[in-house]
Amino acid sequence: MYKVLDANLPPPSPDSEAGPRPTAVHLLPTLIAPEDLAGCIAVVIDALRASVTITQALASGCPCIHPVLSVQDARDKADHLRAQGNNVLLGGERAGVRPEGFDLGNSPSAYTPGAVGGREIVFTTTNGTATLLHARHAGLVLVACMGNVQTIADAIAKDARPVHILCAGTREEVSMEDALVAGALTERLVGAGRTLVADDSARLCVLLHAQATSRPDGVLRVFRDSRGGRNLRRIGLDADIVFCVEHQLHGVAPVYDDASGGITGLGRGPR
């Protein structure tokens, strides 16, 4: 049984008040209500693999990615866009593998310029797209991964709005790889003068990132040992883990626009 907090508890102490440009990490998207993101910046992290696949697709020349919740939603959305004359691919996964009839799975290395350049993608994954749609009412929604974390930090470090970093997790459970990327982003934001809220989630993520980066193979080891990493290794996709850790996507900042329902990219692509 979960313990119910006493509704008559006194207000928090003054030292829990957020300072200027507050930053928070939520280890699962369900830990913050969608309406609480209104007017804020939301940064979505699904480090294995949706964040990387989205960023890689945009870097490879995909003009727009349409995230949807379910496999059937994806098929319906693709049919609608094709009926309008759009050149559309279906991409995504369920239980880590490509759904039947989809053009691409969720392996970011498959999203090459030759495969996706100039073509829109309707995209659905087990955790990442659901988290994106959970954050859709934020004032600005960005997608971060290990390869573009500095670009995202640079884009929002000085913004006055509160920042909420949402980790997608794995099937509604916390996953270390998302927390590690959240720590890398938080470290950069604090270094640029942003402050942390009282909750210790961001501080835990920073500690995890610091520990991982203290040894040459630390980040890859955390990714492989995480809940998401163990799932991928079980189905023979360790190469995707390596790609998500090592592939650099500097300058690519995926931005989700709720009015259009699409993700577009700002930046110069991979290097």
N, C-alpha and C positions, 0 to 999 in steps of 0.2 A: 504493500500500500504506500502511495505517496503521502508525505506529510503535508497537510494543508496549513499554510501560513496564517497566523493570527491577523485578522483584518484590522485589529486595533493597535498594531505595532506602531511605534513612533516613527516620524519621518527619518530618512537617512541622515547621518552626520554630515556637516558641511564639507568634509574632505572628499565626499563622494560626488560632489558637483563637478561636472565636466568643465574644462577650461575652454579656451578659444579653439575653434575648428576641431570639435570633438570627433574621435574615431572609436568605433566599437567593432568587435568581431563576434559573430554568431556562429557557433560550431555546427549548427543545423539551421536551415532556413525557417523551420517552424518555431524557433526561439524568438522570432520577432514577427508581429502581425503585419500583413501587407499595408494596412492603413498607416502604420507607424513610420513607413518609409516615404510618405508623401513629402515632397519638398526637399528630400535628402539625396545624397549620392549613394547608390548601391553598387557594390563591386561583387560580382558573382564569381566564385571559384569552384570549378570541377576539374581538379588538376589531372585526373585520370578518367576520362580523356577529353571530355566535351569542350572544355575551355581551350585546349590546345588545338583540337580539330577545327573549331570555329575560327580561331586566330590564323591557323595555317591556311584554311580555305580562303579567307579574305586576302591574305598575303599572296595567294596564288592567282588572284584575279577574279574570284567569285564576287559579283556585284552586290549580292544580298542573300542573307540566310534567314529563313522563316522558321523560328522555333515553335514547335507544337507539342501538346501534352502526350498524345497517344499515337500508336501506329496507324490506327484508322483515321485519326485527324490528319496525319501526314499524307495518307493516300488521297483523302478528300481535298486537302489544300493543294496538292500537286495537280490533281485533275482540274481544279478551278483555275489555277494559274496557266496550265497548258491550254485550256479552252480560251484564254485571253491572248494566246499566242506567245507566252513566255517559254523560254528554253530552261527547263527545270529538271533537276536531279532529286532523287530521294536518298537521304542519308541518315544513318543513325544505328541504334542497337537496342536489343533487349537481351538481358542476361549476358551482355558482353559481345553478342554476335549479331550479324546483319539480319534484319527481318526478311522474310521471303518477299521477293519482288523488288527489294531496294537496290539502287544502283551502287551505293557505297555503305560501308559499315561506319565504325567510329575509330578506325585507325588513322591518325592524322597524316602519316606518311603517304597514304593513298590520295590525299587531296592535293595533287600536283597541279601546276598550271595547265598541263595537257588534259587533265581529267575534269577540272572545274572552272578553268578560265572562261569568263564571259557567260557563265551559266548560274542561275539562281539555284539554291538548295533549300528544300524543305527538310527539316532536321528534327529528330526526336531521339532522346536518350533516356535511360532509366532514371538518372538523377539530375543531370545538368539542365536540361530544358525546363523541367519542372521548377527548378530554383529560379531560373530566369523569369518565368511567368509569375512566380511568387513575388518577384521584385518589380514587376512591370509598372507599378504606379509611382515609383521613385522619380524624383526630378531628373536624375541622370542615372542610367544603368550601363555599367561597363563590365567587360569580361576579362579576368586576369588569369594568367598561368605563369609557370616558372620562367618561360622564355620572354614574356613581355612585362614583367613585374615593375621594372624601372620605368618603362613608358607610362604605365598606369599611375605610378606614384608621381611622376612629373606632371601628369595631367590634372591631378586633384590636390596636390600638396597644399597649395595656397588658396584653394576654394573655401569660402567661408561656411558653406553648408556642412552639416554633420555627415560623416562618412560611416556607412554600415557595410562591413565586409561579410558576405554570406557564403559559408562553406556548404557545398551541396551534400557532403556525406555520402554514405553508401547504404542505400535501402533504409533510410531514416536512422542510421547510426553514424556516429562520429568516425571520420577516417583521417589518419595522420597526414596523408599527402596534402589534403586541402588545408589542414592546420599549418603545415610547414610553409606553404605559399602565402597564407595569411600572415604568418610571422615575418616573412621576407618583406611583404608589402608594408606591414605595420612598422617595422624597423625603419624603413625609408621615410614613411610619413612622419614619424616622431622626430627623425633626424632633420626633417624640413620644418619642424616647429608645430606640428599638430599635437594635440593632447589626447590622452586616453580617458575613457569613462571608467567608473569605479570597478565594474565587473572585470575579473581577472582573465577572461578568455584570451584577450589580446596579449596579455603578458605571458601566458602559457605558450602561446604560439611563437612569440619572440624567443622564448627560452628554447623551444624545440628547434627553431631555425638556427640559433646560435650553436646548439650542441651538434646539429647535423653538419654545419659548415666548418666545424673545428677539425674535421678529418677529410682527406681527399675524396673518399667514396661515401661520405656520410649522407648526402642528399639522396643519392640513388638507393642506398640501403634503406632509408626511411620509406621511400616510395615502394620498394619491393616488399618490405615487411608490413606495410599498411593493409588495412582491410581491402581497399580497392586493388592494391598491388597483388595481394595474395590471390584474389579472384582472377586477375588477368593471367598470372603465372599458371594457375590451375588449368586454363584453357589455351595455354601455349602462346600467349601474347606478351612475353617479356620484352620483345623488341619495341613494343609500344611504350613500355615504361621507360626504356632508355631514351627513346625519342622525346618523350614528354619532359624528361629531366635535362637533356643535353641540347635540344634544338633551340636556337635563339631566334626570337621574333621581335627584335628591337624595333620600335617605331610603329608597331601595329596595335591599335587600340579599338577593339570591337565595341560598338555602341548600339544598344537596343532602343528602338523607338516604338512606343506602344501605339502611337497613332497609325503607323504603317504596318506594325507587327513584324518588322524586319530588323536584322542586325547588319549594319554597314561598318566599314573600317576606315579609320584615319591612319595614315602612315605610309611608309615606303616599302614595306615587305621584308622578307627574311634576308639574312646575310650570314 
